[in-house]
Amino acid sequence: MTPLSTGFSVPIDAWLRGPLRGYAGDLLEPGRLRAQGLFDAKIVSGVLHAHLRGVRNAGHWLWNVLMVQAWLDRWGTSARVAQESRALEPLNP
């Protein structure tokens, strides 16, 4: 008997073109990306628009950027995150 080792694929490409389109558009809005300064807004916008037009399937790449943006929405701005991460660095004796 062969064990089940294959899962299922998640239709991220289709979700981003359908029910998650507005969510992605909000989180990946160029002004928001520029203000946070973590991602190049021009590149992200180009990839998103190419994906939405069906020119390329970049769902998994976009999903990673979306998750960072969602994390920033929950936990704060990139400037605050950077400041807090420096505060967590161990002190040098």
BELTA-V749161 format. One record per pair of residues at least 4 apart in sequence whose ideal C-beta (glycine too) atoms are under 8 Angstrom apart, sorted by the first residue. I is the first residue (numbers start at 1). GAP is how many residues later the second one is. Records with the same first field share a line. If there is no record, write none. Layout:
# BELTA-V749161
I->GAP / GAP
This chain:
# BELTA-V749161
10->5
11->4
12->4 / 47 / 48 / 50 / 51
13->4 / 38 / 44 / 45 / 46
14->4 / 45
15->4 / 5 / 44
16->4 / 5 / 8 / 35 / 36 / 43 / 46 / 47
17->4 / 34 / 35 / 37
20->4
21->4 / 31
22->4
23->4 / 43
24->4 / 24 / 38 / 42
25->4 / 23
26->6
27->5 / 39 / 42 / 43 / 46
28->4 / 5 / 16 / 17 / 20 / 34 / 37 / 38 / 41
29->4
30->4 / 11 / 12 / 14 / 15
31->4 / 10
32->4 / 37
33->5 / 6 / 7 / 8 / 11 / 12 / 36
34->7
35->42
36->33 / 36 / 41 / 42
37->41 / 42
38->30 / 34 / 40
39->4 / 5 / 26 / 29
40->4
41->4
42->4
43->4
44->4 / 18 / 21
45->4
46->4
47->4 / 9 / 11 / 14 / 15
48->4 / 10 / 14
49->4
50->5 / 6 / 8
51->4 / 5 / 6 / 7 / 8 / 11
58->4
59->4
60->4
61->4
62->4
63->4
64->4
65->4
66->4
67->4
68->4
69->4
70->4
71->4
72->4 / 5 / 6 / 9
75->6
76->4 / 5 / 8
77->4
78->4
79->4
80->4
81->4
82->4
83->4
84->4
85->4
